[in-house]
Every structure is written in structure tokens, then in C-alpha cells.
Amino acid sequence: MKARYMMIASLAAVLLTACSFLEIDTENKIATSAIDYSNTSEMYQPVIGAYSKLRWPGMHWVDNLLWTGRDDDMTTGRDNDQQDALRFGYRGGYQCPNSYWGLNNAWINAYEIIRACNSTLEALDKYAGYLKEGTSDYADYLSYRGEVVTISMWAYYMMSTSFGACVLLTDNNQTRFVRSTREHVCEYALQQLEAVIPNMKRVRPNQMPHPGAFTAFSAEALAARFALLLGDYAKVESLTQDIIDNGNFSLYPDYYNLFKIPGKLCDESLMEVQVTDFGLATGDYIGIDQWYVSMGATLTGKVDGQDVSISGWNFMQYNSLFVNWCKARGETIRLETSCLEGGSTTREGFLVTSSGIYNGKAYLPYNQMTEGNTDWGRNNNVRLLRYAEVLLMNAEAKIRNGKNGDDPLNEVRSRASMPTITGATVDQVLDERRMELCSEWGLRYTDLVRTGKADEVLNNPALVRDQANGEWTEEKAYWPVPGLQLLNLPELEKDPE
């Protein structure tokens, strides 16, 4: 029992009565046999619990620190705090210490999501015992299962792209913890998603009865990510083309506000973690702790003649090489939105007083914050997967499949006021992904690894390192199993199956 606890943490649950999708915090609520599963009007309650786990601890700041600090464009930017985190990226030469607390945190958080989803699926199946197949209630049950599977497979995506081989926890009571290979994990996740997609609603998340809930297209987009990792470009094209042909999604026209309050649950959103301060200065908050704060720089400005400061932890800086690359490409709105450069002034008139170049996608202007509730990004959702990425996956797949990928690629470029490309190559699509998706979920690093470019790019001598003897190697492509997990679960040391 102790070993199982160390691996996946305790199960916090999933059942709580309430009237709104967002107004529920299910932390520390335990599902019990006292639940009346015949009361099918409450069937969505456990699903809300699964979303709650995705939000927290799924959106833990240190996990993000490690995910997005691995590529050549970003670094944690702090050598006076969390120094071990530096060693997971180019500055530390990819000397990933398995004793670092953040590594163990990322492992446990992912399995806490997976455990909660397993428990939720069991609860839904118990409700289904009181439903008649073919009814609208039964269709809802199937759709709810799809939402939960999608949440769980998100956790597996982060595990497979971070740790590579990991444990498939298909049952909360299982006692065997031999890891599966990264390929096996991706194949499993793809199969799970394809099984539930036909039963999910074919609308945008912002059109769902519970606004923001995941849909068939959310699951398809995530499945396309797994197919991309497997190199199954026919599958990538098929999945993404279905989303495009549906015609229900569109790029949010204002890239600058896409990641701010006006862009919350817009028509570009396929997967989004919802956050709210309920428009109040104090009181209840459904949020993600220090997620945005950890990325924030320090900005100062004036509001109604008064000096105002917005301060973050100053983690997550861009490499100046990346910024120079953006400028050489002629980037304008994406550069302004993505990069907050020390000494520059935002369009709202706030001066970036921190030195360095920070993640502008985490920036929420003061005038968009709730009055009296002005922690960095406090009322902003976390974007997990966007239609722009679907278009770029589709473009890459088409080109690799011997077709023309210009249209989806240029749709993304046009929104950014970039010139169109004719006869686009895979490398041009990868460059577009680098720009469009910078600082998002370690996608740049994942692209470098899956395309075989990591060795050349990540060992670029122009990248400034703190550890002179460190370098990226194929053996360091994925993180080691955390030391605490190995201590309590010796099976994890076995070769993946």
C-alpha cells in the first residue's frame, strides 16, 4: 500500500453536488459507497472532479518549469532558485538529477490525474446501470466517459513526452508497475481516444452544455498528437482533417488577446483548463496556484495616476537567439505577444523592469484583471490545445504524405500577418510550429526529438551553459524515473515492455 501511495499519491475524489461546471472544487472529497447511483441527474458530478484534478495539481508551476525549459528557445532563467531545474535544459547540459523534487512532483501529479479518471470511469459505469441504452441519458453517459478518457490521455501525453517509458495504470487496484515503452504508451492512448471519439459531441468546447468541456474534436486533436509521435502521418492527416472539415473552428483574429481574457474559450480552443475568480476581489477562487505567477516578469506602470506594479517570479525566459530568429523572420504580433523584453513597454503602457526576455503568453494586462485581485494571470484560463496546432499538424502530415500543405500552413501565417508560402516543406512547417507554439507544453523540444534534430540543435555551441561538460544525448531524451519512485517501486527499474 505504501508503494502504491508513493507512485500515484492519494485519490482525491470526485463527487460533490453543485449547480455549475466551474463552481466546484472537489479537492479532498472522497467517493464512497453511500452515493446513490440511481440518481442519474448527478451523473456529471464525478466528471467535474476529473477536470478539477487536471486543473490542480495538473497545472503545477514546477511541472511547467521542467516541460518548457528543455528546448533551445527557453530556459528557467533563474540560477539563484531551483538550480536543479536548470540542469534539465540546455543551460545545465541535460544532467537531469532524479533526486530533484520537481521531477517526482511531475510524476505524481500525472498519476493523480490518471487515478482520478479511473475512479470517475468506475462511477460513471455504476450510474449507467440505471440507464437504458439508446436514450439521451445513455448517450450523455458515453460522452462523459469520452471527456474523462481525454483528460486521462492528456496526462499520458505529458508522461510519454517527458519520461518516455511509463506505467500504464489501467486499474487503481493494480499491483504491477513495470513500465511500458513510449511507443506502447502512445499506441494505448491512441486506441483509447479512438474508442470514445464516436460517442462524444461534435461541437466546440464553448458550445457544450457544460461550457469548456472536451468534445470529440478535443479527443481527435489529442489523438493526432499521439499519432504524430508515432510517425503515423496518415492518421494525423485523417484526424486533423475531420476537425478542419467540420468548419466549426476558426483562428481567433486577435493574436495578442488570444492568450488573455478576451480569448478565453474562444472558437480556436480545443482544450482549455478553466480558471475564475468569480469577478471578486476576495473569496472563492477556482485556479491553478502559481502557474502564471512563476512565469511572470516585473512590470510597472500607472493606473489613474497611481504607480502600479505587477510582479512574478521571473522564471521562464527566452533565449536571445530565439528572439533574434523571430525578428529575422519579420515577426510582429507573435513576437510582441510571446516575448516581454526587459526595458520594453507593453501596449498598455507598462514597463518590463526585469532584465531578460519573458513569456508574454503568460502576461495578463492590468486592465483585464479583476479590481482588487491582481496576482499575475489569476483570472486566466490555461490553453492546452489550439486549432492553430491542428492546422500545423495537418500541414505537416499532408506534406509527409506527398500532398500539398500550403492551405493550413498559410491560414496560421495569415493570422500573424506573415506572407504566404508556396510549395511548403516540412522544415517550414516545423519553423512555423516553433514560432506559433513557442513556450507551449514543451512542443518545440518534442518536435526536435521526434524529427531527429535534437542533437544538432540542442548542442549548438552558441547556447550558453552553466555546466560546461553537459550536453544532450539520445540517452537523455527523456527524464529518468524519480529516485523516490525507484526506492518504493523497484519494478520501475525493469526494462520497459
N, C-alpha and C positions, 0 to 999 in steps of 0.2 A: 504493500500500500504506500509506504514512504517513497519508493522509487517512482511509482506512477505519479504521485503528487509532484515530485521534483520536475518531472518532464513536462507536465501539462498544466500545472497549477490547479487550484481548486475550482470546481464548477460553480459558477455563479449563475444564476438562473434566468428563468425565462417567463415566469408567469406573474402578471400583475394587471389588475383592472385599471382602465383609463379610457379616455374618450378620443384621444388624438395620437397620431403616429409619432409626433415629436415630444409630446408631453409625458413621456415615460422614461424613467431611469430605473433599469432593472438590476442594477448592481446589487449584489449580495442577497438577491431574492432566490429562494430555493424552491424548485418544483417538488411537489410532494404528491403522495397517493391520494390526498384529500381533494385534489382537483376534480371537478365534475366535468368529465369529458363529454357527457351528453349535452352539455350547454354549448352547442356549437357556435353560438353567437360570439363566444370569446376565443374562437379558434385562432385569431390573428395575434393574440397576446404573446405566445411564445416566439413568434416571428419577430416581433418588436424587440424581444430580448436578444435575439441573434444580431440584429442591427446595432443594438447597444454595445455588444462585445466588439463589433467591427469598429465602432467609434472609439471605444476605450475598453481595453488597453490597446486596440489595434492601431490607433494613431498616437503612439508614444514617440516623444521627441527624439529619444536616443536611437530608436529603430530607424527613424528617418535620417538621422545623422550618419548612420552606417550605410544605409541603402544608397543615398545620393552623394556620398563622399568618395565613391570608388572610382569614378571616371576621371578623365584628364581635364574636364572643364570645371569641376567643383572640388572644393576642399572644405574641411570643417572650419578652417580659418582661425582656430584657437590653439595656441601652444602653451597656454597657461591654465587650461582647464580641460579635463577629459583627454589628456595627452595620448592615452592608448587608442582613442578613436582615430587619431591621425595615422596610426600605423596600419589602418585598414585601407588607406588610399595611397595615391602616388607620393604624397609628402613623407609617408613612413615606409615606402617601399613594399607595401602589401605584406608586412610582417604581422599578420593577424593573431594577436595573443588570445588563446582560448580561455584565458582567465579573466578577460575583461567583462565586467558586469553587464555592459550593454549587449554583448553577444548573447549571453544567457537570457537577457531580457527579451531579445528579439525571438529567440526560440520558444520561450514560454508563452509569450503573447500570441504567437501564431497558433499554438496548440490550444490555448484557452478559447480562441475563436472557433477552432475546429470542434473542440469538445462541446461548446455551447450549441453549435449547429447540429451535432449528432443528437444531443438531448432534445433539441427542438423538433427534429425529424421524428423522433420517437413519440413525442407528444402529439404531433400532427396526425400520425398514424392512429393514435388512440382516438382522437376526435373522428377520424374517418370511419371508425367502426360504427358510428351513429349516423352516417350519411349514406345516401342511395346513389349508386353510380349513375351517371347521366344527368344528374341535377346540376343546377348552377352552383349550389353549395359544394358539390363534389369537384366541380371544375375549379372553384376557388382553392380548395384543398390542394389540388395538383399544382396550381400556380404558386401557392405559398411554399410548397416544397421546392419548387424551382428557385424561388428567391433565396431560400436558405442554402441550397446547394451552391448557388452562385457566390454567396458570402463565404462559404467554406472553401470553395475553389480559389477565391482570391487569396486566402491565407496560404494555400498550397502554391500559388504562383509566386508569392513573396519568398516562401521557403525554397522552392526549386531554383529560383534565380539568385538566391543568396547562399544557401547551404549546399545546393546541388542535390545530393542524395539526402533523403529524409524519411521519416517513418510515416507510412500510411495508416492513420488512426481511423479505421473504419468502424470501430466499436469502442465505446468508452470503457468497456469492461475487459478489453483485450489485455493480455499479459506478455505478448511477444513484441519486442521493439527492435527488430532488425530493420535497418534502413533499406529503402528501395532506391534504385538508381534514379538519377534525374530524369532520364528518358521514360522510365516506368511511371514515375510520378506524373509527368506531363501527359502520357497516354491515358492514365487513370482519370485525370482531371478532365481531359477532353471527352472521354466516354461519359463521365458523369454529367457534364454540361449538355452534351448532345442528347442524352436521355430525357432531360427535363425541358429543353427548349420548346418542343412541340406543345407542351402543356401550359406555357407561360403566355401572358398577354402581349400582343404585338402592337404596343404603343410606346411612346416615350415615357421615361420615368416621371416627368412632370404632368403626365396625363393619367397616372394611376389613381385608383380610388384612395390609396394611401400615397399622397404625392411624394415622389422621390424614390419609391420602392423600385426594385430591379425588375426588368422585363425580359422578354425573350431576346430582345436586341442587346441588352446588357450582357446576358449569358453568351450570346453569339460573339460579341466583341472580345470578351474574356477568353472564349474558346479559340478565337483567332490568334490571340497572344500565345496560347499553348501550341497551336499548330505552327506558328512562326518559329518557336523554339525547336520544334521537331523537324523543321525544314519541309513541312508538308504544305507547299505553296498552292496546290490545287485546293486544299481545304481552306487555307487562308482566303483565297480569292472567293470561294463559294460563300463562306460565312460573311465576309465583309460586303460582298455584292448584294446579298439579301438585305442587309441594313440599308445600303445605298438605294437599291431599287424600291424599297418601301416608301421612300420620299418623305418620310416624316421628320427627318433630322436635317438640321442646317447649321452652318457655322455662325456663331454669334458675331454680328458685324463689327462690334466694338472690341477689338482685342485687348485694349487697355483695361476695360471694365469686365472682361471675361472672368478674371480671377478675383473680382471684387464683388460687392453686394449686388449690383445690378445683374451680374452673371450667374447668381445662384439658381440652380435648377433651370437653366435656360435650355433652348432646343438643341444645343450641342452636347448636353450632358447625357452620358450613358450610365455612369456610376458615380455617385457622389455621397460622401458622408455628411449628414445634416447636423448643423450646429445652430443654436439660437440662444440669445439672452432674453428672449421674450419682449425686447424693446424696453427693458427696465434697467435702471441704474444699479440696482441691487436685487438680491433674491435668487430665485431659481435660475439655473444655467444648464443647458444641455450642450456639452462641449468636449474639447479634446485637450484639456490641460495646457501644456506649454508648447504645443505643436508649432504654432505661429510665432510665439514669443522667442523660441530658441533660434529661429531663422532671422529675426528682426534686427535691423541696424538701429542706430540712434538718429532721430530726426528732430529738428527744432523748427518752430515757425510761430506765427501769430494768429490768434483767433479772437476776433472782436477786440483787437488792440492788446490782448494779453499774450505773454510768452507761453508757448505750449511745447512740451517735449513728448515724443513717442520713443520708448526705449525697449529694445530687445536684448537678446544675449549675444548677438554678433557672431553666431555660428553661420555656417553655410555661405562661404564666399566663392565667387567665380574666379577662375584663373584669368589673369590679364590676357593670356594668349587667346582664350576663347572670345573675350570681348573684342580684341583686335580682329579676330576672324569674322565676327559679326559685322564690324564696321567695314571691313574689306568687301563683304558681300553686298553692302548697301542697305543693311537692315535699318529700319526706322522704328516703327511702332513695336515690333517684337523686341528690339533692343531696349527701348525705353521701358517697356513693361517688365521685361525679365531681369534687368540689371539696374540696381541702385548703386551708383558710383559715388564714392566719397568725394565731397566738395560740390556735387551737383545739386540742383534744386528740382523737386518734383513739380509737375504742372499745377499742383495745389499750393505751391509756394513754400514747401518745407525743405530745409537744407539737410542733406545727409552729412552729419558731422563725424560719423565713424569713418576711419580710413579703411580702404578696401572696396570691393565690389560685391554687393549682397543680392540675395534672391528677391527680386522685385515681385515675383508671383505670390510672395507671402505678404506683400505690402497692402495694407488697408488704409486709405486716406482718413484723416481725422474727421472730415465732414461726412463720412459714411458710417462712423461709429455711433453707437447709442450714447446720448449725452450722459455723462457721469460714469460711463462704463467703457473705458478707453484703453484697456490692455490690447497689446498688439494682436490684430486679427480676431478678436474674441467672438464676434458675431458672424464669422465667415465659414462657409462650408469647405470641406476638403474635396477637391476634384480627383477622382480615381481614374476615370477613363472617359475620353472625349471623342466626339465624332471626327475631329481632325486626325486623330490617330487611326481611326478606322479607314479614312481616305488614304492615308500614307501606307498602311498595311496592304490595302487593296492595290495601290500603285506598284509597290514592290513585288507583290505576288504576280501581278499581270506581267511585269517585265521579266521576271524569272520564268514565267510560263510561256515566254515567247510572244507576248502581246504588247500592246501599247498602253503605258500607264500615265500618259500625259494629263488626261482629264482630271482624275482625282488629285494628282500632284498639283496641278495648276489651280485647282479650287482652293487648296490651302495657301498657295503662294499669293493668289489674288487678294485674299482677305488681308494679307500682310503688305499689300501694295508692292509686291515683288513682280518682276517681269515673267512672262510665261516661258516655259521651256518646251522645245520641240524635240521629240525623239529622246526622251529622258532615259538615263541609265540608272542602274541600281545604286551606284555611288552617289548620284544626285539625289535620289530618294533618301538615302541614308544621311546625307548632309542636311536635307530638309527635316528629317526626324531630329537630328542633333539640335537644330535651331528651334523648331516648333515645340519640342517636348523637353527642352533643357530644364534641368532640376526636378523633373517629374519621375519619381519611382525608380531611379537608377536605370532608366531605359537606355541612356547612352552607353553605360557600361555593359548592359546586357547585349546591346547591338554589337559592341566591339568583340565580345566573347563569341557570340553565335556566328559572326561573319569571319572569324579568324584574324581580325585586325588588332586584337588587344596587345599582342607582343610588341608590334611596331609602335603603336600609338602610346601605350602606357609607359614604355621605356624610352620615350623621347628625352634626350639629354637636356632639352630646354625646360623641362618641368623641374621646378626647384624642390629638392627633397631635404627633409630634416635628417633622414637616415641614409648616409652616403652609400652604404653597402646593400641597400634594399632594392629589389626590382620585382617586376611582375613576371611570373612564370605560369605555365599551364597548370602546374600543381596548386597554384594559389588562386585559381579562377573562382573558387567558391570558399566560403568560410569553413573553418574547422568546427567540429561538434564542440559545444561549450564544455569546459572542464568539469563543471558541476554535473552536467548530464552524464558524462562518461563515468564519473565517480559513482553515481547512483544507478546507472543502467549500463552495465558492462557490455550488453548486447550491441550497443551502438558502435562499438569498436569493430564489429564484424564487417567483412566486405559487403557492400550493398548488393541486393539481389535484383 
